[in-house]
Amino acid sequence: MIVNENLSNQFELPRTEFFLIQCKNIELKLIEWYKNKHYSQGDDYSVRITNKGKFEVSYSNDYPMQHGSGKRYILTENDFTEAMAFKN
């Protein structure tokens, strides 16, 4: 990925940096989709990839005794496709 293309300080991002940027974009889309479609009252959301290669979105609450400890949701292929196309 070339950054600042056609400018005097043009440079190319290393492939690992490119992947990190793309992973962060995917993570943000998955969380936004999950908040809209499933649960929007969580205090902390996270995304991980399971051992079987599936994306998992989870949330936790600051006060688990009052609001519950949180939940995990493993996305299906259709969920992932829908989340990537989701526009809020």
PDB file of N, CA, C and O in Angstrom:
ATOM      1  N   MET A   1       0.847  -1.172   0.000  1.00  0.00           N
ATOM      2  CA  MET A   1       0.000   0.000   0.000  1.00  0.00           C
ATOM      3  C   MET A   1       0.894   1.236   0.000  1.00  0.00           C
ATOM      4  O   MET A   1       1.767   1.379   0.855  1.00  0.00           O
ATOM      5  N   ILE A   2       0.672   2.121  -0.958  1.00  0.00           N
ATOM      6  CA  ILE A   2       1.463   3.341  -1.058  1.00  0.00           C
ATOM      7  C   ILE A   2       0.692   4.479  -0.385  1.00  0.00           C
ATOM      8  O   ILE A   2      -0.494   4.686  -0.643  1.00  0.00           O
ATOM      9  N   VAL A   3       1.385   5.198   0.467  1.00  0.00           N
ATOM     10  CA  VAL A   3       0.789   6.315   1.194  1.00  0.00           C
ATOM     11  C   VAL A   3       1.350   7.611   0.628  1.00  0.00           C
ATOM     12  O   VAL A   3       2.520   7.672   0.253  1.00  0.00           O
ATOM     13  N   ASN A   4       0.510   8.658   0.564  1.00  0.00           N
ATOM     14  CA  ASN A   4       0.895   9.970   0.018  1.00  0.00           C
ATOM     15  C   ASN A   4       1.355   9.853  -1.433  1.00  0.00           C
ATOM     16  O   ASN A   4       2.351  10.455  -1.834  1.00  0.00           O
ATOM     17  N   GLU A   5       0.618   9.073  -2.204  1.00  0.00           N
ATOM     18  CA  GLU A   5       0.996   8.834  -3.594  1.00  0.00           C
ATOM     19  C   GLU A   5       1.115  10.150  -4.365  1.00  0.00           C
ATOM     20  O   GLU A   5       0.286  11.045  -4.204  1.00  0.00           O
ATOM     21  N   ASN A   6       2.129  10.261  -5.184  1.00  0.00           N
ATOM     22  CA  ASN A   6       2.428  11.421  -6.024  1.00  0.00           C
ATOM     23  C   ASN A   6       2.811  12.669  -5.225  1.00  0.00           C
ATOM     24  O   ASN A   6       2.767  13.776  -5.762  1.00  0.00           O
ATOM     25  N   LEU A   7       3.176  12.513  -3.986  1.00  0.00           N
ATOM     26  CA  LEU A   7       3.680  13.623  -3.183  1.00  0.00           C
ATOM     27  C   LEU A   7       5.166  13.422  -2.922  1.00  0.00           C
ATOM     28  O   LEU A   7       5.695  12.337  -3.163  1.00  0.00           O
ATOM     29  N   SER A   8       5.829  14.432  -2.443  1.00  0.00           N
ATOM     30  CA  SER A   8       7.278  14.336  -2.249  1.00  0.00           C
ATOM     31  C   SER A   8       7.673  13.344  -1.164  1.00  0.00           C
ATOM     32  O   SER A   8       8.766  12.780  -1.220  1.00  0.00           O
ATOM     33  N   ASN A   9       6.812  13.117  -0.179  1.00  0.00           N
ATOM     34  CA  ASN A   9       7.145  12.182   0.900  1.00  0.00           C
ATOM     35  C   ASN A   9       6.377  10.867   0.754  1.00  0.00           C
ATOM     36  O   ASN A   9       5.905  10.307   1.744  1.00  0.00           O
ATOM     37  N   GLN A  10       6.254  10.382  -0.472  1.00  0.00           N
ATOM     38  CA  GLN A  10       5.571   9.115  -0.753  1.00  0.00           C
ATOM     39  C   GLN A  10       6.358   7.961  -0.152  1.00  0.00           C
ATOM     40  O   GLN A  10       7.587   7.940  -0.221  1.00  0.00           O
ATOM     41  N   PHE A  11       5.647   6.996   0.440  1.00  0.00           N
ATOM     42  CA  PHE A  11       6.304   5.811   0.969  1.00  0.00           C
ATOM     43  C   PHE A  11       5.338   4.635   0.917  1.00  0.00           C
ATOM     44  O   PHE A  11       4.128   4.806   0.767  1.00  0.00           O
ATOM     45  N   GLU A  12       5.892   3.462   1.044  1.00  0.00           N
ATOM     46  CA  GLU A  12       5.080   2.251   0.990  1.00  0.00           C
ATOM     47  C   GLU A  12       5.005   1.637   2.374  1.00  0.00           C
ATOM     48  O   GLU A  12       6.023   1.443   3.039  1.00  0.00           O
ATOM     49  N   LEU A  13       3.782   1.333   2.801  1.00  0.00           N
ATOM     50  CA  LEU A  13       3.602   0.678   4.096  1.00  0.00           C
ATOM     51  C   LEU A  13       4.036  -0.777   4.002  1.00  0.00           C
ATOM     52  O   LEU A  13       3.753  -1.441   3.004  1.00  0.00           O
ATOM     53  N   PRO A  14       4.708  -1.274   5.010  1.00  0.00           N
ATOM     54  CA  PRO A  14       5.004  -2.717   5.028  1.00  0.00           C
ATOM     55  C   PRO A  14       3.707  -3.515   5.049  1.00  0.00           C
ATOM     56  O   PRO A  14       2.690  -3.038   5.552  1.00  0.00           O
ATOM     57  N   ARG A  15       3.739  -4.689   4.522  1.00  0.00           N
ATOM     58  CA  ARG A  15       2.533  -5.527   4.428  1.00  0.00           C
ATOM     59  C   ARG A  15       1.878  -5.735   5.793  1.00  0.00           C
ATOM     60  O   ARG A  15       0.651  -5.760   5.885  1.00  0.00           O
ATOM     61  N   THR A  16       2.668  -5.883   6.847  1.00  0.00           N
ATOM     62  CA  THR A  16       2.088  -6.090   8.183  1.00  0.00           C
ATOM     63  C   THR A  16       1.307  -4.866   8.643  1.00  0.00           C
ATOM     64  O   THR A  16       0.261  -5.008   9.276  1.00  0.00           O
ATOM     65  N   GLU A  17       1.795  -3.670   8.337  1.00  0.00           N
ATOM     66  CA  GLU A  17       1.071  -2.447   8.694  1.00  0.00           C
ATOM     67  C   GLU A  17      -0.248  -2.376   7.941  1.00  0.00           C
ATOM     68  O   GLU A  17      -1.273  -1.996   8.507  1.00  0.00           O
ATOM     69  N   PHE A  18      -0.221  -2.741   6.675  1.00  0.00           N
ATOM     70  CA  PHE A  18      -1.438  -2.750   5.867  1.00  0.00           C
ATOM     71  C   PHE A  18      -2.474  -3.681   6.492  1.00  0.00           C
ATOM     72  O   PHE A  18      -3.646  -3.322   6.607  1.00  0.00           O
ATOM     73  N   PHE A  19      -2.041  -4.885   6.900  1.00  0.00           N
ATOM     74  CA  PHE A  19      -2.961  -5.838   7.514  1.00  0.00           C
ATOM     75  C   PHE A  19      -3.510  -5.317   8.833  1.00  0.00           C
ATOM     76  O   PHE A  19      -4.687  -5.515   9.135  1.00  0.00           O
ATOM     77  N   LEU A  20      -2.677  -4.656   9.616  1.00  0.00           N
ATOM     78  CA  LEU A  20      -3.151  -4.096  10.882  1.00  0.00           C
ATOM     79  C   LEU A  20      -4.234  -3.050  10.654  1.00  0.00           C
ATOM     80  O   LEU A  20      -5.230  -3.016  11.377  1.00  0.00           O
ATOM     81  N   ILE A  21      -4.045  -2.207   9.661  1.00  0.00           N
ATOM     82  CA  ILE A  21      -5.062  -1.194   9.349  1.00  0.00           C
ATOM     83  C   ILE A  21      -6.359  -1.872   8.918  1.00  0.00           C
ATOM     84  O   ILE A  21      -7.440  -1.488   9.363  1.00  0.00           O
ATOM     85  N   GLN A  22      -6.252  -2.881   8.052  1.00  0.00           N
ATOM     86  CA  GLN A  22      -7.448  -3.581   7.588  1.00  0.00           C
ATOM     87  C   GLN A  22      -8.137  -4.321   8.733  1.00  0.00           C
ATOM     88  O   GLN A  22      -9.366  -4.334   8.803  1.00  0.00           O
ATOM     89  N   CYS A  23      -7.366  -4.935   9.631  1.00  0.00           N
ATOM     90  CA  CYS A  23      -7.948  -5.647  10.778  1.00  0.00           C
ATOM     91  C   CYS A  23      -8.711  -4.690  11.672  1.00  0.00           C
ATOM     92  O   CYS A  23      -9.794  -5.020  12.155  1.00  0.00           O
ATOM     93  N   LYS A  24      -8.166  -3.523  11.895  1.00  0.00           N
ATOM     94  CA  LYS A  24      -8.844  -2.539  12.735  1.00  0.00           C
ATOM     95  C   LYS A  24     -10.155  -2.090  12.093  1.00  0.00           C
ATOM     96  O   LYS A  24     -11.154  -1.917  12.790  1.00  0.00           O
ATOM     97  N   ASN A  25     -10.164  -1.900  10.781  1.00  0.00           N
ATOM     98  CA  ASN A  25     -11.395  -1.524  10.083  1.00  0.00           C
ATOM     99  C   ASN A  25     -12.444  -2.628  10.198  1.00  0.00           C
ATOM    100  O   ASN A  25     -13.619  -2.341  10.424  1.00  0.00           O
ATOM    101  N   ILE A  26     -12.032  -3.881  10.047  1.00  0.00           N
ATOM    102  CA  ILE A  26     -12.960  -5.010  10.181  1.00  0.00           C
ATOM    103  C   ILE A  26     -13.502  -5.057  11.604  1.00  0.00           C
ATOM    104  O   ILE A  26     -14.704  -5.234  11.807  1.00  0.00           O
ATOM    105  N   GLU A  27     -12.628  -4.900  12.583  1.00  0.00           N
ATOM    106  CA  GLU A  27     -13.045  -4.924  13.987  1.00  0.00           C
ATOM    107  C   GLU A  27     -14.087  -3.846  14.264  1.00  0.00           C
ATOM    108  O   GLU A  27     -15.099  -4.125  14.907  1.00  0.00           O
ATOM    109  N   LEU A  28     -13.862  -2.642  13.801  1.00  0.00           N
ATOM    110  CA  LEU A  28     -14.814  -1.547  14.033  1.00  0.00           C
ATOM    111  C   LEU A  28     -16.158  -1.821  13.367  1.00  0.00           C
ATOM    112  O   LEU A  28     -17.204  -1.532  13.949  1.00  0.00           O
ATOM    113  N   LYS A  29     -16.146  -2.376  12.155  1.00  0.00           N
ATOM    114  CA  LYS A  29     -17.399  -2.699  11.474  1.00  0.00           C
ATOM    115  C   LYS A  29     -18.164  -3.794  12.206  1.00  0.00           C
ATOM    116  O   LYS A  29     -19.384  -3.708  12.348  1.00  0.00           O
ATOM    117  N   LEU A  30     -17.460  -4.824  12.673  1.00  0.00           N
ATOM    118  CA  LEU A  30     -18.126  -5.909  13.390  1.00  0.00           C
ATOM    119  C   LEU A  30     -18.768  -5.407  14.678  1.00  0.00           C
ATOM    120  O   LEU A  30     -19.890  -5.792  15.008  1.00  0.00           O
ATOM    121  N   ILE A  31     -18.064  -4.558  15.397  1.00  0.00           N
ATOM    122  CA  ILE A  31     -18.614  -4.023  16.646  1.00  0.00           C
ATOM    123  C   ILE A  31     -19.814  -3.135  16.367  1.00  0.00           C
ATOM    124  O   ILE A  31     -20.816  -3.223  17.076  1.00  0.00           O
ATOM    125  N   GLU A  32     -19.741  -2.286  15.359  1.00  0.00           N
ATOM    126  CA  GLU A  32     -20.863  -1.416  15.035  1.00  0.00           C
ATOM    127  C   GLU A  32     -22.084  -2.233  14.619  1.00  0.00           C
ATOM    128  O   GLU A  32     -23.204  -1.934  15.034  1.00  0.00           O
ATOM    129  N   TRP A  33     -21.869  -3.261  13.803  1.00  0.00           N
ATOM    130  CA  TRP A  33     -22.960  -4.152  13.394  1.00  0.00           C
ATOM    131  C   TRP A  33     -23.572  -4.844  14.602  1.00  0.00           C
ATOM    132  O   TRP A  33     -24.795  -4.912  14.732  1.00  0.00           O
ATOM    133  N   TYR A  34     -22.714  -5.362  15.494  1.00  0.00           N
ATOM    134  CA  TYR A  34     -23.205  -6.071  16.676  1.00  0.00           C
ATOM    135  C   TYR A  34     -24.024  -5.137  17.563  1.00  0.00           C
ATOM    136  O   TYR A  34     -25.083  -5.523  18.057  1.00  0.00           O
ATOM    137  N   LYS A  35     -23.542  -3.916  17.766  1.00  0.00           N
ATOM    138  CA  LYS A  35     -24.279  -2.950  18.588  1.00  0.00           C
ATOM    139  C   LYS A  35     -25.644  -2.655  17.988  1.00  0.00           C
ATOM    140  O   LYS A  35     -26.623  -2.507  18.719  1.00  0.00           O
ATOM    141  N   ASN A  36     -25.721  -2.569  16.669  1.00  0.00           N
ATOM    142  CA  ASN A  36     -26.975  -2.247  16.019  1.00  0.00           C
ATOM    143  C   ASN A  36     -27.931  -3.427  15.970  1.00  0.00           C
ATOM    144  O   ASN A  36     -29.135  -3.256  16.162  1.00  0.00           O
ATOM    145  N   LYS A  37     -27.413  -4.618  15.716  1.00  0.00           N
ATOM    146  CA  LYS A  37     -28.271  -5.795  15.519  1.00  0.00           C
ATOM    147  C   LYS A  37     -28.537  -6.611  16.781  1.00  0.00           C
ATOM    148  O   LYS A  37     -29.562  -7.287  16.860  1.00  0.00           O
ATOM    149  N   HIS A  38     -27.641  -6.566  17.773  1.00  0.00           N
ATOM    150  CA  HIS A  38     -27.776  -7.465  18.909  1.00  0.00           C
ATOM    151  C   HIS A  38     -27.855  -6.754  20.259  1.00  0.00           C
ATOM    152  O   HIS A  38     -28.856  -6.886  20.964  1.00  0.00           O
ATOM    153  N   TYR A  39     -26.826  -6.009  20.628  1.00  0.00           N
ATOM    154  CA  TYR A  39     -26.804  -5.435  21.972  1.00  0.00           C
ATOM    155  C   TYR A  39     -25.982  -4.155  21.991  1.00  0.00           C
ATOM    156  O   TYR A  39     -24.791  -4.171  21.682  1.00  0.00           O
ATOM    157  N   SER A  40     -26.616  -3.055  22.352  1.00  0.00           N
ATOM    158  CA  SER A  40     -25.930  -1.763  22.303  1.00  0.00           C
ATOM    159  C   SER A  40     -25.610  -1.179  23.675  1.00  0.00           C
ATOM    160  O   SER A  40     -25.108  -0.059  23.760  1.00  0.00           O
ATOM    161  N   GLN A  41     -25.889  -1.907  24.742  1.00  0.00           N
ATOM    162  CA  GLN A  41     -25.711  -1.367  26.086  1.00  0.00           C
ATOM    163  C   GLN A  41     -24.432  -1.828  26.777  1.00  0.00           C
ATOM    164  O   GLN A  41     -24.241  -1.551  27.961  1.00  0.00           O
ATOM    165  N   GLY A  42     -23.566  -2.516  26.068  1.00  0.00           N
ATOM    166  CA  GLY A  42     -22.309  -2.989  26.665  1.00  0.00           C
ATOM    167  C   GLY A  42     -21.350  -1.844  26.935  1.00  0.00           C
ATOM    168  O   GLY A  42     -21.413  -0.803  26.281  1.00  0.00           O
ATOM    169  N   ASP A  43     -20.469  -2.039  27.891  1.00  0.00           N
ATOM    170  CA  ASP A  43     -19.487  -1.014  28.235  1.00  0.00           C
ATOM    171  C   ASP A  43     -18.168  -1.213  27.498  1.00  0.00           C
ATOM    172  O   ASP A  43     -17.449  -0.247  27.243  1.00  0.00           O
ATOM    173  N   ASP A  44     -17.847  -2.449  27.157  1.00  0.00           N
ATOM    174  CA  ASP A  44     -16.585  -2.728  26.478  1.00  0.00           C
ATOM    175  C   ASP A  44     -16.821  -3.845  25.471  1.00  0.00           C
ATOM    176  O   ASP A  44     -17.292  -4.924  25.829  1.00  0.00           O
ATOM    177  N   TYR A  45     -16.493  -3.583  24.215  1.00  0.00           N
ATOM    178  CA  TYR A  45     -16.669  -4.563  23.149  1.00  0.00           C
ATOM    179  C   TYR A  45     -15.304  -5.006  22.648  1.00  0.00           C
ATOM    180  O   TYR A  45     -14.346  -4.233  22.661  1.00  0.00           O
ATOM    181  N   SER A  46     -15.224  -6.259  22.206  1.00  0.00           N
ATOM    182  CA  SER A  46     -13.975  -6.748  21.635  1.00  0.00           C
ATOM    183  C   SER A  46     -14.278  -7.762  20.539  1.00  0.00           C
ATOM    184  O   SER A  46     -15.363  -8.340  20.477  1.00  0.00           O
ATOM    185  N   VAL A  47     -13.287  -7.959  19.680  1.00  0.00           N
ATOM    186  CA  VAL A  47     -13.397  -8.912  18.577  1.00  0.00           C
ATOM    187  C   VAL A  47     -12.166  -9.806  18.627  1.00  0.00           C
ATOM    188  O   VAL A  47     -11.055  -9.339  18.878  1.00  0.00           O
ATOM    189  N   ARG A  48     -12.373 -11.080  18.389  1.00  0.00           N
ATOM    190  CA  ARG A  48     -11.248 -12.008  18.308  1.00  0.00           C
ATOM    191  C   ARG A  48     -11.568 -13.045  17.249  1.00  0.00           C
ATOM    192  O   ARG A  48     -12.707 -13.163  16.797  1.00  0.00           O
ATOM    193  N   ILE A  49     -10.558 -13.786  16.862  1.00  0.00           N
ATOM    194  CA  ILE A  49     -10.741 -14.891  15.927  1.00  0.00           C
ATOM    195  C   ILE A  49     -10.584 -16.174  16.731  1.00  0.00           C
ATOM    196  O   ILE A  49      -9.581 -16.365  17.419  1.00  0.00           O
ATOM    197  N   THR A  50     -11.575 -17.049  16.641  1.00  0.00           N
ATOM    198  CA  THR A  50     -11.555 -18.300  17.399  1.00  0.00           C
ATOM    199  C   THR A  50     -10.525 -19.265  16.820  1.00  0.00           C
ATOM    200  O   THR A  50      -9.959 -19.020  15.755  1.00  0.00           O
ATOM    201  N   ASN A  51     -10.291 -20.355  17.529  1.00  0.00           N
ATOM    202  CA  ASN A  51      -9.360 -21.387  17.055  1.00  0.00           C
ATOM    203  C   ASN A  51      -9.807 -21.999  15.734  1.00  0.00           C
ATOM    204  O   ASN A  51      -8.988 -22.517  14.974  1.00  0.00           O
ATOM    205  N   LYS A  52     -11.107 -21.939  15.463  1.00  0.00           N
ATOM    206  CA  LYS A  52     -11.636 -22.504  14.215  1.00  0.00           C
ATOM    207  C   LYS A  52     -11.711 -21.465  13.103  1.00  0.00           C
ATOM    208  O   LYS A  52     -12.245 -21.749  12.031  1.00  0.00           O
ATOM    209  N   GLY A  53     -11.180 -20.261  13.341  1.00  0.00           N
ATOM    210  CA  GLY A  53     -11.119 -19.242  12.301  1.00  0.00           C
ATOM    211  C   GLY A  53     -12.367 -18.404  12.143  1.00  0.00           C
ATOM    212  O   GLY A  53     -12.522 -17.712  11.137  1.00  0.00           O
ATOM    213  N   LYS A  54     -13.262 -18.451  13.119  1.00  0.00           N
ATOM    214  CA  LYS A  54     -14.485 -17.644  13.078  1.00  0.00           C
ATOM    215  C   LYS A  54     -14.278 -16.360  13.865  1.00  0.00           C
ATOM    216  O   LYS A  54     -13.499 -16.328  14.818  1.00  0.00           O
ATOM    217  N   PHE A  55     -14.975 -15.300  13.467  1.00  0.00           N
ATOM    218  CA  PHE A  55     -14.933 -14.057  14.226  1.00  0.00           C
ATOM    219  C   PHE A  55     -15.913 -14.127  15.379  1.00  0.00           C
ATOM    220  O   PHE A  55     -17.034 -14.614  15.235  1.00  0.00           O
ATOM    221  N   GLU A  56     -15.473 -13.631  16.524  1.00  0.00           N
ATOM    222  CA  GLU A  56     -16.316 -13.599  17.722  1.00  0.00           C
ATOM    223  C   GLU A  56     -16.358 -12.164  18.239  1.00  0.00           C
ATOM    224  O   GLU A  56     -15.316 -11.535  18.425  1.00  0.00           O
ATOM    225  N   VAL A  57     -17.558 -11.653  18.469  1.00  0.00           N
ATOM    226  CA  VAL A  57     -17.739 -10.338  19.073  1.00  0.00           C
ATOM    227  C   VAL A  57     -18.259 -10.573  20.477  1.00  0.00           C
ATOM    228  O   VAL A  57     -19.166 -11.378  20.686  1.00  0.00           O
ATOM    229  N   SER A  58     -17.684  -9.869  21.437  1.00  0.00           N
ATOM    230  CA  SER A  58     -18.150 -10.013  22.814  1.00  0.00           C
ATOM    231  C   SER A  58     -18.232  -8.645  23.476  1.00  0.00           C
ATOM    232  O   SER A  58     -17.626  -7.675  23.022  1.00  0.00           O
ATOM    233  N   TYR A  59     -18.990  -8.595  24.549  1.00  0.00           N
ATOM    234  CA  TYR A  59     -19.088  -7.367  25.322  1.00  0.00           C
ATOM    235  C   TYR A  59     -19.060  -7.703  26.800  1.00  0.00           C
ATOM    236  O   TYR A  59     -19.347  -8.828  27.208  1.00  0.00           O
ATOM    237  N   SER A  60     -18.712  -6.714  27.586  1.00  0.00           N
ATOM    238  CA  SER A  60     -18.750  -6.863  29.040  1.00  0.00           C
ATOM    239  C   SER A  60     -19.369  -5.596  29.619  1.00  0.00           C
ATOM    240  O   SER A  60     -19.481  -4.575  28.941  1.00  0.00           O
ATOM    241  N   ASN A  61     -19.764  -5.684  30.878  1.00  0.00           N
ATOM    242  CA  ASN A  61     -20.381  -4.559  31.571  1.00  0.00           C
ATOM    243  C   ASN A  61     -19.545  -4.169  32.780  1.00  0.00           C
ATOM    244  O   ASN A  61     -18.891  -5.012  33.394  1.00  0.00           O
ATOM    245  N   ASP A  62     -19.571  -2.884  33.118  1.00  0.00           N
ATOM    246  CA  ASP A  62     -18.831  -2.389  34.275  1.00  0.00           C
ATOM    247  C   ASP A  62     -19.382  -2.927  35.592  1.00  0.00           C
ATOM    248  O   ASP A  62     -18.631  -3.138  36.545  1.00  0.00           O
ATOM    249  N   TYR A  63     -20.687  -3.147  35.642  1.00  0.00           N
ATOM    250  CA  TYR A  63     -21.330  -3.626  36.865  1.00  0.00           C
ATOM    251  C   TYR A  63     -22.013  -4.961  36.592  1.00  0.00           C
ATOM    252  O   TYR A  63     -23.225  -4.998  36.381  1.00  0.00           O
ATOM    253  N   PRO A  64     -21.257  -6.060  36.593  1.00  0.00           N
ATOM    254  CA  PRO A  64     -21.826  -7.355  36.215  1.00  0.00           C
ATOM    255  C   PRO A  64     -22.935  -7.847  37.138  1.00  0.00           C
ATOM    256  O   PRO A  64     -23.831  -8.561  36.689  1.00  0.00           O
ATOM    257  N   MET A  65     -22.895  -7.487  38.398  1.00  0.00           N
ATOM    258  CA  MET A  65     -23.953  -7.937  39.318  1.00  0.00           C
ATOM    259  C   MET A  65     -25.290  -7.274  38.970  1.00  0.00           C
ATOM    260  O   MET A  65     -26.352  -7.842  39.223  1.00  0.00           O
ATOM    261  N   GLN A  66     -25.236  -6.098  38.404  1.00  0.00           N
ATOM    262  CA  GLN A  66     -26.445  -5.359  38.074  1.00  0.00           C
ATOM    263  C   GLN A  66     -26.884  -5.597  36.625  1.00  0.00           C
ATOM    264  O   GLN A  66     -28.079  -5.727  36.360  1.00  0.00           O
ATOM    265  N   HIS A  67     -25.941  -5.655  35.695  1.00  0.00           N
ATOM    266  CA  HIS A  67     -26.274  -5.716  34.280  1.00  0.00           C
ATOM    267  C   HIS A  67     -25.908  -7.028  33.601  1.00  0.00           C
ATOM    268  O   HIS A  67     -26.155  -7.183  32.405  1.00  0.00           O
ATOM    269  N   GLY A  68     -25.336  -7.959  34.318  1.00  0.00           N
ATOM    270  CA  GLY A  68     -24.876  -9.205  33.716  1.00  0.00           C
ATOM    271  C   GLY A  68     -23.419  -9.089  33.306  1.00  0.00           C
ATOM    272  O   GLY A  68     -22.912  -7.985  33.105  1.00  0.00           O
ATOM    273  N   SER A  69     -22.756 -10.208  33.183  1.00  0.00           N
ATOM    274  CA  SER A  69     -21.311 -10.185  32.938  1.00  0.00           C
ATOM    275  C   SER A  69     -20.948  -9.940  31.485  1.00  0.00           C
ATOM    276  O   SER A  69     -19.817  -9.553  31.192  1.00  0.00           O
ATOM    277  N   GLY A  70     -21.871 -10.155  30.579  1.00  0.00           N
ATOM    278  CA  GLY A  70     -21.588  -9.981  29.158  1.00  0.00           C
ATOM    279  C   GLY A  70     -21.805 -11.266  28.402  1.00  0.00           C
ATOM    280  O   GLY A  70     -22.103 -12.304  28.994  1.00  0.00           O
ATOM    281  N   LYS A  71     -21.658 -11.200  27.107  1.00  0.00           N
ATOM    282  CA  LYS A  71     -21.885 -12.374  26.262  1.00  0.00           C
ATOM    283  C   LYS A  71     -20.915 -12.379  25.105  1.00  0.00           C
ATOM    284  O   LYS A  71     -20.253 -11.381  24.818  1.00  0.00           O
ATOM    285  N   ARG A  72     -20.843 -13.524  24.445  1.00  0.00           N
ATOM    286  CA  ARG A  72     -20.028 -13.713  23.249  1.00  0.00           C
ATOM    287  C   ARG A  72     -20.933 -14.166  22.118  1.00  0.00           C
ATOM    288  O   ARG A  72     -21.914 -14.878  22.332  1.00  0.00           O
ATOM    289  N   TYR A  73     -20.589 -13.744  20.920  1.00  0.00           N
ATOM    290  CA  TYR A  73     -21.370 -14.127  19.752  1.00  0.00           C
ATOM    291  C   TYR A  73     -20.400 -14.489  18.626  1.00  0.00           C
ATOM    292  O   TYR A  73     -19.586 -13.664  18.211  1.00  0.00           O
ATOM    293  N   ILE A  74     -20.491 -15.711  18.142  1.00  0.00           N
ATOM    294  CA  ILE A  74     -19.652 -16.162  17.033  1.00  0.00           C
ATOM    295  C   ILE A  74     -20.428 -15.945  15.742  1.00  0.00           C
ATOM    296  O   ILE A  74     -21.541 -16.444  15.579  1.00  0.00           O
ATOM    297  N   LEU A  75     -19.830 -15.200  14.838  1.00  0.00           N
ATOM    298  CA  LEU A  75     -20.495 -14.857  13.590  1.00  0.00           C
ATOM    299  C   LEU A  75     -20.480 -16.016  12.604  1.00  0.00           C
ATOM    300  O   LEU A  75     -19.490 -16.738  12.485  1.00  0.00           O
ATOM    301  N   THR A  76     -21.591 -16.179  11.902  1.00  0.00           N
ATOM    302  CA  THR A  76     -21.643 -17.121  10.783  1.00  0.00           C
ATOM    303  C   THR A  76     -21.079 -16.410   9.558  1.00  0.00           C
ATOM    304  O   THR A  76     -20.789 -15.214   9.609  1.00  0.00           O
ATOM    305  N   GLU A  77     -20.924 -17.137   8.466  1.00  0.00           N
ATOM    306  CA  GLU A  77     -20.456 -16.524   7.221  1.00  0.00           C
ATOM    307  C   GLU A  77     -21.419 -15.426   6.774  1.00  0.00           C
ATOM    308  O   GLU A  77     -20.991 -14.360   6.331  1.00  0.00           O
ATOM    309  N   ASN A  78     -22.729 -15.692   6.894  1.00  0.00           N
ATOM    310  CA  ASN A  78     -23.733 -14.691   6.505  1.00  0.00           C
ATOM    311  C   ASN A  78     -23.675 -13.465   7.409  1.00  0.00           C
ATOM    312  O   ASN A  78     -23.809 -12.337   6.934  1.00  0.00           O
ATOM    313  N   ASP A  79     -23.477 -13.680   8.711  1.00  0.00           N
ATOM    314  CA  ASP A  79     -23.336 -12.556   9.638  1.00  0.00           C
ATOM    315  C   ASP A  79     -22.159 -11.678   9.245  1.00  0.00           C
ATOM    316  O   ASP A  79     -22.268 -10.452   9.227  1.00  0.00           O
ATOM    317  N   PHE A  80     -21.024 -12.312   8.930  1.00  0.00           N
ATOM    318  CA  PHE A  80     -19.832 -11.556   8.569  1.00  0.00           C
ATOM    319  C   PHE A  80     -20.066 -10.744   7.300  1.00  0.00           C
ATOM    320  O   PHE A  80     -19.694  -9.572   7.235  1.00  0.00           O
ATOM    321  N   THR A  81     -20.676 -11.357   6.298  1.00  0.00           N
ATOM    322  CA  THR A  81     -20.983 -10.653   5.048  1.00  0.00           C
ATOM    323  C   THR A  81     -21.912  -9.477   5.307  1.00  0.00           C
ATOM    324  O   THR A  81     -21.707  -8.386   4.774  1.00  0.00           O
ATOM    325  N   GLU A  82     -22.929  -9.699   6.123  1.00  0.00           N
ATOM    326  CA  GLU A  82     -23.867  -8.628   6.464  1.00  0.00           C
ATOM    327  C   GLU A  82     -23.163  -7.503   7.233  1.00  0.00           C
ATOM    328  O   GLU A  82     -23.417  -6.324   6.986  1.00  0.00           O
ATOM    329  N   ALA A  83     -22.288  -7.870   8.156  1.00  0.00           N
ATOM    330  CA  ALA A  83     -21.574  -6.865   8.949  1.00  0.00           C
ATOM    331  C   ALA A  83     -20.655  -6.019   8.079  1.00  0.00           C
ATOM    332  O   ALA A  83     -20.544  -4.812   8.293  1.00  0.00           O
ATOM    333  N   MET A  84     -19.997  -6.633   7.105  1.00  0.00           N
ATOM    334  CA  MET A  84     -19.090  -5.876   6.242  1.00  0.00           C
ATOM    335  C   MET A  84     -19.852  -4.924   5.324  1.00  0.00           C
ATOM    336  O   MET A  84     -19.311  -3.901   4.905  1.00  0.00           O
ATOM    337  N   ALA A  85     -21.103  -5.253   5.008  1.00  0.00           N
ATOM    338  CA  ALA A  85     -21.926  -4.396   4.149  1.00  0.00           C
ATOM    339  C   ALA A  85     -22.751  -3.406   4.964  1.00  0.00           C
ATOM    340  O   ALA A  85     -23.410  -2.539   4.390  1.00  0.00           O
ATOM    341  N   PHE A  86     -22.727  -3.520   6.285  1.00  0.00           N
ATOM    342  CA  PHE A  86     -23.562  -2.694   7.167  1.00  0.00           C
ATOM    343  C   PHE A  86     -23.165  -1.228   7.100  1.00  0.00           C
ATOM    344  O   PHE A  86     -21.989  -0.874   7.197  1.00  0.00           O
ATOM    345  N   LYS A  87     -24.171  -0.392   6.933  1.00  0.00           N
ATOM    346  CA  LYS A  87     -23.978   1.060   6.971  1.00  0.00           C
ATOM    347  C   LYS A  87     -24.925   1.610   8.007  1.00  0.00           C
ATOM    348  O   LYS A  87     -26.131   1.372   7.943  1.00  0.00           O
ATOM    349  N   ASN A  88     -24.392   2.339   8.954  1.00  0.00           N
ATOM    350  CA  ASN A  88     -25.222   2.894  10.027  1.00  0.00           C
ATOM    351  C   ASN A  88     -25.753   4.245   9.646  1.00  0.00           C
ATOM    352  O   ASN A  88     -26.473   4.867  10.427  1.00  0.00           O
TER     353      ASN A  88
END
